[in-house]
Amino acid sequence: MKLKILKNELNESIQHVSKAVSSRTTIPILSGIKIDANASGITLTASDTDISIQSFIPTEKDGSHIIQLETQGSVVLPAKFFVEIIKKLPDDEVEIEVKDQFQTWIRSGKSEIHMIGLDPEEYPLLPQLEQNETFTVQSDLLKSMIRQTLFCVSTNESTPILTGVQWQMAEGKLKLIATDRHRLATRQAQIPDVEQLQFKNIVISGKNLNELNKILPDQNEPVQIVVAESQVLFKIDTNLFYTRILDGLYPDTSKIIPQSFKTEMVISTKSLLNAVDRAYLLSREEKTNIVRLVAEESGLVEISSSQTELGKIKEEIETESYSGEAFKISFNSKYMLDALKAMDCEKIHIGFTGAMSPIVLKPSDHVELVYVILPYRTTG
């Protein structure tokens, strides 16, 4: 294999695929990035068996030559060194030449690097998925749906299924659900042309979704999603992102969200976020993160931290609207802050059904996003 390629194009693809390289793999070949070169372009592949990412660089793009191919071929290069060295090469163009026994030379400007490659025939093949269940979501919508649910996944490996986000599709709506048993997030959106498509127990690891979100473009670009028996494939421009579906049955969360409330209020997101954030400063000193909310029928809401050695914080906020009875409730301020920061709206609707019942937060702008936070039982 021998070719020349523009450094920036190569580096961008390497940064994408390197997210799938494991530093602790028991399969030596998976510590490398596979490079396949032919007349149409270069394909880079990386995998840790849990996720696999493939990125294609075409020979030409928008009328400009990106790759000059002299000899086609394949090689697997050690990812750790390859990723770093390409970034640091001095020239805008990189020459890669693979000789006998996969001995590889990388040249740029006056730099020449010799790397010992591995046999690409030993590299595992990517899954071949049936394209039966396929739909398309705009990238900016998908990014926000993942971001607004991902932080609610469990970090406790003793319940692996809760370390993932559940994906559901029914009646033309895609729904993402995440819970760690202390809080719950659901985000739903209408997807065009999928009325016949239905699935329920598709659970994708939160860690994998975090890596996917780094690859998804911010712009409004289509992402094709293929759902198969044990894998989900995301097609993003010239990149393919495969992720394994977690084994196990996700718990039914539909009955957790209260549908009626004793007290409801609409309040400024920014005012509540800032007040809870200030109370959090002291509550975290106690390592409890507990903050108290007291609501009066007059519409005033008091946010306060517990008394600590450093002191106490207490402040009042006016609600935009208020209906129902007065109440007091204690909650984890970190959970509340996570939800408020993810909501992307000026005002939120909060519903309460009792001091020991879940707190329900929704944006007041009718985006189909719901957060549920379980309260704390405190003395006094």
Buried (B, 14 or more C-beta within 10 A) or exposed (E): BBBBBBBEBBBEBBBBBBBBBBEEBEEEBBBBBBBBBEEBBBBBBBBBEBBBBBBBBEBEBEEEEBBEBEEBBBBBBBBBEBBEBBEEBEEEBBBBBBEEEBEBBBBBEEEEBEBEBBEBEEBEEBBEBEEEBBBBBBBBBBBBBBBBBBBBBBEEEEEBBBBBBBBBBBEBBBBBBBBBEBBBBBBBBEBEEBEEBEEBEBBBBBBBBBBBBEBBEEEEEEBBBBBBEEBBBBBBEBBBBBBBBBEEEBBEBEEBBBEEBBBBBBBBBEBBBBBBBBBBEBBBBBEBBBBBBBBBEEBBBBBBBBEBEEEEBEBEBEBBEBEBEEBEBBBBBBBBBBBBBBBEBEBBBBBBBBEEBBBBBBBBEEBBBBBBBBBBEBEE
